[in-house]
Amino acid sequence: MLFLFGWHTWLGESGRPYRFKITLTPKGLPEGGGIYVFVQRRFVFFLFPLYIGKATNFRSRLIGHERWWEAWWKRGATERHVLVIKKSADRARVEEDLIRRYQPRMNDILVPRNANDGPNNVRLRRWWKFKRMFRIPFLG
């Protein structure tokens, strides 16, 4: 049962892995700030991100979060995944990378408008251009 409630790795659009801690209760929230994901778990192994956000302090942001009620009650969120990141610039980069990859239902920003719409962040845009340059045309 440990593998269900320990850590989970989410991949960004750049292909970079981010290792999140799975927490079910407010006591499990770490100190500091970073990125959080509201997750719906189906059939034990299938995880679907519903909302991705960033916080400067997890405890003040996630306890009583305005979107948690909608995620839990209407969309069936079962847990929160948190990743501690100290710098605010890095938090913005990681949040954009994850939102562009998964395009969660409850996030209404950063959804690409077309195939040529790259990320706003300079580092992510560099990776995005690099991946597009070596993309095989018939595989998408």
C-alpha positions as a printed NumPy array, in Angstrom:
array([[  0.   ,   0.   ,   0.   ],
       [  3.028,   2.268,   0.344],
       [  3.34 ,   2.722,  -3.417],
       [ -0.089,   4.401,  -3.534],
       [  0.67 ,   7.164,  -1.05 ],
       [  4.349,   8.017,  -1.271],
       [  5.663,   9.795,  -4.336],
       [  4.548,  10.248,  -7.919],
       [  6.463,  11.635, -10.892],
       [  4.727,  13.961, -13.333],
       [  6.415,  14.765, -16.647],
       [  6.299,  18.284, -18.044],
       [  5.858,  19.229, -21.691],
       [  9.637,  19.603, -21.9  ],
       [  9.984,  15.941, -20.903],
       [ 11.44 ,  16.848, -17.531],
       [ 10.317,  14.701, -14.557],
       [  9.02 ,  16.334, -11.372],
       [  8.715,  14.178,  -8.239],
       [  5.691,  15.103,  -6.119],
       [  4.797,  13.991,  -2.599],
       [  1.264,  12.608,  -2.281],
       [ -0.679,  14.016,   0.665],
       [ -4.218,  13.296,   1.766],
       [ -4.489,  15.433,   4.905],
       [ -3.489,  18.987,   5.898],
       [ -0.936,  17.514,   8.326],
       [  0.961,  16.074,   5.367],
       [  1.572,  19.483,   3.773],
       [  5.241,  20.531,   3.882],
       [  6.518,  23.925,   4.974],
       [  7.316,  26.455,   2.283],
       [  5.956,  26.917,  -1.206],
       [  5.923,  25.206,  -4.553],
       [  3.591,  23.498,  -6.996],
       [  0.484,  21.497,  -6.141],
       [ -1.772,  19.245,  -8.213],
       [ -5.341,  18.18 ,  -7.406],
       [ -5.545,  14.596,  -8.629],
       [ -8.335,  12.172,  -9.398],
       [ -7.268,   8.552,  -8.943],
       [ -9.187,   5.903, -10.888],
       [ -8.78 ,   2.149, -10.523],
       [ -5.8  ,   2.566,  -8.167],
       [ -3.127,   3.264, -10.821],
       [ -4.65 ,   5.829, -13.196],
       [ -4.028,   9.417, -12.109],
       [ -5.646,  12.417, -13.785],
       [ -4.603,  15.974, -12.858],
       [ -7.619,  18.247, -12.374],
       [ -5.919,  21.475, -11.309],
       [ -2.285,  22.618, -11.175],
       [ -1.32 ,  25.668,  -9.146],
       [  1.518,  27.339,  -7.296],
       [  1.744,  28.608,  -3.739],
       [  4.211,  30.6  ,  -1.657],
       [  3.   ,  28.792,   1.469],
       [  1.229,  25.432,   1.14 ],
       [ -0.59 ,  25.543,   4.466],
       [ -2.188,  28.958,   3.949],
       [ -3.004,  28.262,   0.286],
       [ -4.319,  24.688,   0.351],
       [ -6.299,  24.667,   3.586],
       [ -9.643,  26.079,   2.461],
       [ -8.597,  26.438,  -1.187],
       [-11.411,  27.925,  -3.28 ],
       [-11.037,  25.32 ,  -6.047],
       [-10.652,  22.244,  -3.791],
       [-14.406,  21.997,  -3.125],
       [-15.144,  21.935,  -6.853],
       [-12.308,  19.481,  -7.52 ],
       [-13.358,  17.151,  -4.696],
       [-17.138,  17.361,  -4.884],
       [-17.849,  17.848,  -8.588],
       [-14.842,  16.269, -10.277],
       [-13.88 ,  13.525,  -7.822],
       [-10.406,  14.628,  -6.675],
       [ -8.962,  12.163,  -4.203],
       [ -5.594,  13.62 ,  -3.231],
       [ -3.145,  16.49 ,  -3.511],
       [  0.385,  16.187,  -4.844],
       [  2.913,  18.79 ,  -3.694],
       [  6.414,  19.693,  -4.858],
       [  8.511,  22.112,  -2.785],
       [ 10.268,  24.76 ,  -4.909],
       [ 11.965,  27.718,  -3.241],
       [ 12.336,  30.274,  -6.08 ],
       [  9.218,  31.939,  -7.485],
       [ 10.657,  32.013, -11.036],
       [ 11.187,  28.249, -10.916],
       [  7.643,  27.761,  -9.594],
       [  6.218,  29.683, -12.555],
       [  8.336,  27.68 , -15.027],
       [  7.354,  24.296, -13.59 ],
       [  3.67 ,  25.267, -13.358],
       [  3.609,  26.343, -17.017],
       [  5.459,  23.2  , -18.076],
       [  2.953,  20.922, -16.317],
       [ -0.165,  22.822, -17.431],
       [  0.927,  22.763, -21.06 ],
       [  1.562,  19.006, -20.874],
       [ -1.62 ,  17.869, -19.101],
       [ -4.07 ,  20.722, -19.806],
       [ -6.179,  20.045, -16.677],
       [ -9.918,  20.694, -16.879],
       [ -9.98 ,  23.254, -14.08 ],
       [ -7.047,  25.323, -15.41 ],
       [ -8.189,  27.744, -18.054],
       [ -4.819,  29.348, -18.783],
       [ -1.773,  28.377, -20.816],
       [ -3.648,  26.079, -23.156],
       [ -1.92 ,  26.207, -26.553],
       [ -4.032,  27.923, -29.175],
       [ -2.438,  26.026, -32.085],
       [  0.528,  23.79 , -32.926],
       [  2.92 ,  26.751, -33.188],
       [  2.051,  28.279, -29.805],
       [  5.164,  27.878, -27.659],
       [  5.617,  28.442, -23.92 ],
       [  6.101,  31.943, -22.495],
       [  9.09 ,  30.984, -20.337],
       [ 12.461,  31.38 , -22.098],
       [ 13.899,  28.039, -20.927],
       [ 10.744,  26.131, -21.814],
       [ 10.547,  27.852, -25.182],
       [ 14.133,  26.74 , -25.955],
       [ 13.263,  23.097, -25.171],
       [ 10.025,  23.374, -27.127],
       [ 11.849,  24.646, -30.235],
       [ 14.501,  21.958, -29.865],
       [ 11.874,  19.19 , -29.668],
       [  9.986,  20.594, -32.678],
       [ 13.188,  20.729, -34.713],
       [ 13.839,  16.991, -34.264],
       [ 10.216,  15.865, -34.468],
       [  9.399,  13.128, -36.946],
       [  6.639,  14.607, -39.165],
       [  4.487,  11.514, -39.633],
       [  4.47 ,  10.625, -35.91 ],
       [  3.01 ,  13.953, -34.76 ]])
